[in-house]
Amino acid sequence: MAAIDALFREMTAMGGSDLHLEEGRKPKARVNGDLHDMSASAISGSEIRELLGEIAGTERWEKFESVGDLDFAYAMGDEARFRANYLRQFTGVGAVFRIIPSKVLSLEDLGAPEVFKSFADMASGLVVVTGPTGSGKSTTLAAIIDHINNSSCRKIVTIEEPVEFVHKSKQSVIIHREVGLDTESFKSGLRGALKSDVNIILVGEMRDQETVELALTAAEMGILVFGTLHTNSAAKTIDRIIDVFPAKKKNQIRSLLSNSLKGVVAQQLVKSADGMRRWAAHEILLSCSPLPGIIRAGETIKLNSVMQTNRQLGMVTLDDCLMEMVKSGKITLEAAFMKALDKSRFRSG
């Protein structure tokens, strides 16, 4: 047993989602969105290096020492898996570990909107799930992939850094590829997937121009592509995809995106009114007749109106979703205010 496993067990017993370690400070666990001190005393520089080095192994630790950053997945036997992020900072060494549930939660388990199942029925196109770090993007995508795996016979390739949720092939054939281990980069993984008779590609992060362009190309070729971005609304997601490219290519990309974009889910986690859990709030944009023209014209300011007038299709703005959660008693007005895009709607008094 690795020495750090004791901290993982304490964190999970607290109901935590993340373990934070920082040289010279007490370990902390994030529970329902808030950080709490754990029982261990402050960790010295030598102690944290011993803890982190033991589970990283020699090759990974040497890489971390060289570049100052490291991402990988760690399995605590059969009990749990964690996404590890090591970093070097001004005060020394630090690390954050996020628990990866051993069981892939279904869309029903998550209480996800019914419209998410429609993504599984799509033959091709691009679906982007967005939100800040820790908003549950990976969990939502894993549930969608699980629904596809249970309901249809397709070949699915996931490209992640690191691989988080591990799916066993059921109706579908699923191949997991980890950036840095199985493929050099998201770009090389996408190029390889395009040649592998694939039906669905999950791209862990669309972080650069070439990755975004390859994802759009794959969608145009008849492949269903799921990807993630760190944006907080449908409009900002479309703008971010376009802004990755230089001015001379923007019109071409607008045309590609207008033809291939099938959905955007912008997700936030909000603390429940009783403080015992967090609820997922969603902004959902789906393909509809006005969308291609809006994308080509660069008029994303019109998307709120599109979502509001097409609620019967399953679309919703984030602020409308938050307001419904306030009215149902799931969350407080103050919690909604913190996550809202138009905060004036949520000011009390």
C-alpha positions in Angstrom: 0.0 0.0 0.0 1.3 3.4 -0.9 1.7 5.9 2.0 -0.6 8.4 0.3 -3.5 5.9 0.3 -4.3 6.8 3.9 -5.0 10.3 2.8 -7.2 9.1 -0.1 -9.2 6.9 2.3 -9.7 9.8 4.7 -10.8 12.1 1.9 -13.3 9.6 0.5 -14.7 9.0 4.1 -15.3 12.7 4.3 -17.3 12.5 1.1 -14.7 14.5 -0.7 -14.1 14.8 -4.5 -10.5 16.2 -4.4 -7.4 16.0 -2.3 -5.2 19.1 -2.2 -1.5 18.8 -1.1 0.8 21.7 -0.8 4.3 21.8 0.6 4.3 23.3 4.1 0.5 23.1 4.6 -2.1 20.7 5.9 -3.8 18.4 3.4 -7.3 19.6 2.4 -10.3 17.8 0.9 -13.0 19.5 -1.2 -16.4 18.4 0.0 -19.5 19.7 -1.8 -17.5 22.5 -3.3 -15.7 23.7 -0.1 -12.2 23.0 1.1 -11.8 21.4 4.6 -8.7 20.6 6.6 -7.8 17.0 7.1 -6.4 15.4 10.2 -2.8 15.1 9.1 -0.4 17.9 10.1 1.4 20.2 7.6 3.5 18.2 5.1 7.2 19.1 4.7 9.0 19.3 1.4 10.7 16.0 1.8 7.4 14.3 2.9 5.4 15.5 -0.1 8.2 14.5 -2.5 8.2 11.0 -1.0 4.4 10.7 -1.2 4.2 11.9 -4.8 7.3 10.2 -6.0 6.2 6.8 -4.7 3.0 6.6 -6.9 4.4 8.5 -9.9 7.3 6.0 -10.5 10.8 6.9 -11.6 10.1 7.9 -15.2 7.1 10.1 -14.5 8.9 11.7 -11.5 11.9 12.6 -13.6 9.5 14.2 -16.2 7.9 16.2 -13.4 11.3 17.4 -12.0 12.2 18.5 -15.5 9.0 20.4 -16.6 7.2 21.2 -13.4 3.9 19.7 -14.4 2.5 16.1 -14.5 -0.9 14.5 -15.2 -1.7 10.9 -14.9 -4.2 8.5 -13.4 -3.5 6.5 -10.2 -5.4 3.4 -9.1 -5.6 2.6 -5.4 -5.9 -1.1 -5.9 -9.5 -2.0 -6.7 -10.9 0.6 -4.3 -10.7 3.8 -6.4 -8.9 5.7 -9.2 -7.7 9.3 -9.1 -6.7 11.9 -11.7 -3.4 13.3 -10.5 -2.0 16.7 -11.3 1.4 17.6 -9.9 2.7 21.1 -10.1 5.7 23.1 -9.0 4.9 26.5 -7.6 6.6 29.5 -5.8 6.3 27.8 -2.4 7.4 24.4 -3.5 5.7 21.3 -4.7 1.9 20.7 -4.8 -0.6 18.2 -6.2 -4.4 17.8 -6.7 -6.1 14.4 -6.9 -9.7 14.1 -8.2 -11.5 10.9 -7.5 -12.8 9.0 -10.5 -15.8 6.9 -9.6 -15.3 3.2 -10.1 -18.8 2.9 -11.4 -19.8 4.9 -14.5 -23.0 6.7 -13.5 -25.8 6.5 -16.0 -27.8 9.5 -17.3 -30.6 8.4 -15.0 -28.2 8.2 -12.0 -27.2 11.8 -12.8 -30.7 13.0 -13.2 -29.6 14.4 -16.6 -32.0 16.1 -18.9 -33.8 13.6 -21.2 -32.5 15.4 -24.3 -28.9 14.1 -23.5 -30.0 10.7 -24.8 -30.6 12.3 -28.2 -26.9 12.8 -28.6 -26.5 9.0 -28.6 -28.8 8.8 -31.6 -26.8 11.2 -33.8 -24.8 9.7 -36.6 -22.3 12.5 -37.0 -21.5 16.0 -35.9 -19.9 17.8 -33.0 -21.2 18.0 -29.5 -19.3 20.1 -27.0 -19.7 19.8 -23.2 -18.2 22.9 -21.4 -17.7 24.3 -18.0 -15.0 25.3 -15.5 -12.7 22.7 -14.0 -14.6 20.5 -11.6 -18.0 21.1 -13.2 -18.6 17.4 -14.0 -17.9 17.5 -17.8 -16.2 14.1 -17.7 -18.9 12.6 -15.7 -21.6 13.8 -18.1 -19.7 12.6 -21.1 -19.0 9.2 -19.5 -22.7 8.8 -18.9 -23.5 9.6 -22.6 -20.8 7.2 -23.8 -22.2 4.5 -21.4 -25.7 5.1 -22.9 -24.3 4.6 -26.4 -22.4 1.5 -25.2 -25.6 -0.1 -23.9 -27.8 0.8 -26.8 -25.9 0.6 -30.1 -23.2 -1.3 -31.9 -20.5 1.3 -32.8 -16.8 1.8 -32.5 -15.8 4.4 -30.0 -12.3 5.9 -29.4 -11.6 8.1 -26.4 -8.5 10.3 -26.4 -7.8 11.7 -22.9 -5.0 13.1 -20.7 -5.2 11.0 -18.6 -7.9 8.3 -19.2 -10.5 8.8 -16.5 -13.6 6.6 -16.8 -12.8 3.2 -18.1 -15.7 1.6 -20.1 -15.9 -2.1 -20.8 -17.1 -2.9 -24.3 -20.8 -3.9 -24.3 -22.9 -3.4 -27.4 -20.1 -1.1 -28.7 -16.4 -1.6 -29.0 -14.5 1.0 -26.9 -10.8 1.9 -27.2 -9.2 4.2 -24.7 -6.0 6.1 -25.7 -4.0 8.2 -23.2 -2.0 11.2 -24.4 1.6 10.7 -23.4 1.3 6.9 -23.2 -0.6 5.6 -26.1 -0.4 8.6 -28.4 1.9 11.7 -28.5 -0.9 14.3 -28.4 -4.6 14.9 -28.9 -3.7 15.8 -32.5 -1.9 12.6 -33.2 -4.6 10.6 -31.5 -7.3 12.2 -33.6 -5.3 11.6 -36.8 -5.0 7.9 -35.8 -8.7 7.6 -35.0 -9.7 9.0 -38.4 -8.0 6.0 -40.0 -9.4 3.3 -37.7 -13.0 2.8 -39.0 -14.4 4.7 -36.0 -18.0 5.9 -35.5 -17.5 8.1 -32.4 -14.5 10.0 -31.0 -14.3 11.6 -27.6 -11.6 14.3 -27.4 -10.7 15.0 -23.8 -9.8 18.6 -24.5 -10.0 20.7 -27.7 -7.1 22.9 -26.6 -5.4 24.1 -29.8 -6.1 25.1 -33.4 -5.1 21.8 -35.0 -7.1 19.7 -32.6 -10.2 21.8 -33.1 -9.8 21.6 -36.9 -9.3 17.9 -36.9 -12.4 17.5 -34.7 -14.4 19.6 -37.2 -13.0 17.6 -40.1 -14.0 14.3 -38.4 -17.5 15.6 -37.8 -17.8 16.6 -41.4 -16.6 13.1 -42.5 -19.6 11.5 -40.8 -18.1 10.8 -37.4 -19.8 11.8 -34.1 -17.3 13.8 -32.1 -17.6 14.7 -28.4 -15.3 17.4 -27.0 -14.8 19.7 -24.0 -13.9 23.3 -23.5 -13.5 25.5 -20.4 -16.3 28.0 -21.3 -19.5 28.8 -19.4 -22.1 29.4 -22.1 -23.1 28.3 -25.6 -22.2 31.7 -27.1 -18.7 31.8 -25.6 -18.1 28.2 -26.7 -18.8 29.0 -30.3 -16.8 32.2 -30.1 -13.9 30.3 -28.5 -13.8 27.7 -31.2 -13.7 30.4 -33.9 -11.2 32.6 -32.1 -8.6 29.7 -32.0 -8.1 30.4 -35.7 -6.3 33.3 -37.4 -8.5 36.0 -39.1 -7.9 34.6 -42.6 -9.4 31.2 -41.6 -12.3 32.3 -39.5 -14.9 32.3 -42.3 -13.9 28.8 -43.4 -14.2 27.6 -39.8 -17.5 29.3 -39.3 -18.8 27.4 -42.3 -17.4 24.1 -41.1 -18.9 24.7 -37.6 -22.3 25.8 -38.9 -22.6 22.5 -40.7 -21.3 20.2 -38.0 -22.3 21.6 -34.6 -25.1 19.5 -33.1 -25.1 20.6 -29.5 -23.5 22.6 -26.7 -24.0 21.7 -23.0 -22.6 24.4 -20.7 -22.5 22.9 -17.2 -22.1 24.3 -13.7 -22.3 22.5 -10.3 -24.3 24.4 -7.7 -24.4 23.7 -3.9 -27.8 22.4 -2.8 -30.0 24.4 -0.5 -29.3 22.0 2.4 -25.5 22.0 1.7 -25.4 18.2 1.4 -24.7 17.8 -2.3 -24.3 19.7 -5.6 -26.8 20.0 -8.4 -25.8 20.3 -12.1 -27.2 23.3 -13.9 -27.1 23.2 -17.7 -27.3 25.6 -20.6 -28.4 23.5 -23.6 -28.1 24.6 -27.3 -29.2 22.1 -30.0 -29.0 22.2 -33.8 -32.0 24.1 -35.2 -32.8 26.0 -38.4 -31.5 29.4 -37.2 -28.2 28.1 -35.8 -26.1 27.8 -39.0 -26.9 31.3 -40.1 -26.1 32.7 -36.6 -22.7 31.0 -36.6 -21.8 32.1 -40.1 -22.8 35.7 -39.4 -20.9 35.7 -36.0 -24.1 36.8 -34.2 -23.9 34.6 -31.1 -25.6 37.3 -29.1 -28.8 35.9 -30.6 -28.4 32.5 -29.1 -30.2 33.2 -25.8 -33.3 34.1 -27.8 -33.0 30.9 -29.8 -32.7 28.8 -26.7 -35.7 30.5 -25.0 -38.0 30.1 -28.1 -37.0 26.4 -28.6 -37.6 25.0 -25.1 -39.9 22.4 -26.5 -36.8 20.8 -28.1 -35.0 20.6 -24.8 -33.0 23.8 -25.0 -32.6 26.1 -22.0 -30.4 29.0 -21.0 -28.2 28.6 -17.9 -30.0 31.5 -16.1 -33.5 30.0 -16.8 -32.2 26.6 -15.5 -30.9 28.3 -12.3 -34.2 30.1 -11.8 -36.1 26.9 -12.0 -33.8 25.3 -9.5 -34.4 28.2 -7.1 -38.2 28.0 -7.5 -38.1 24.2 -6.8 -36.0 24.7 -3.7 -33.0 22.8 -4.9 -30.7 25.7 -4.5 -30.7 29.1 -2.8 -31.0 32.5 -4.6 -27.5 33.3 -3.4 -26.0 30.2 -4.9 -27.8 30.9 -8.2 -26.5 34.5 -8.2 -22.9 33.2 -7.9 -23.2 31.1 -11.1 -25.6 33.2 -13.1 -24.5 35.0 -16.3 -27.1 37.8 -16.0 -26.8 38.4 -12.2 -29.4 41.2 -12.2 -32.2 38.5 -12.4 -31.0 37.0 -9.1 -30.5 40.0 -6.9 -32.8 39.7 -3.9 -34.8 42.8 -2.8 
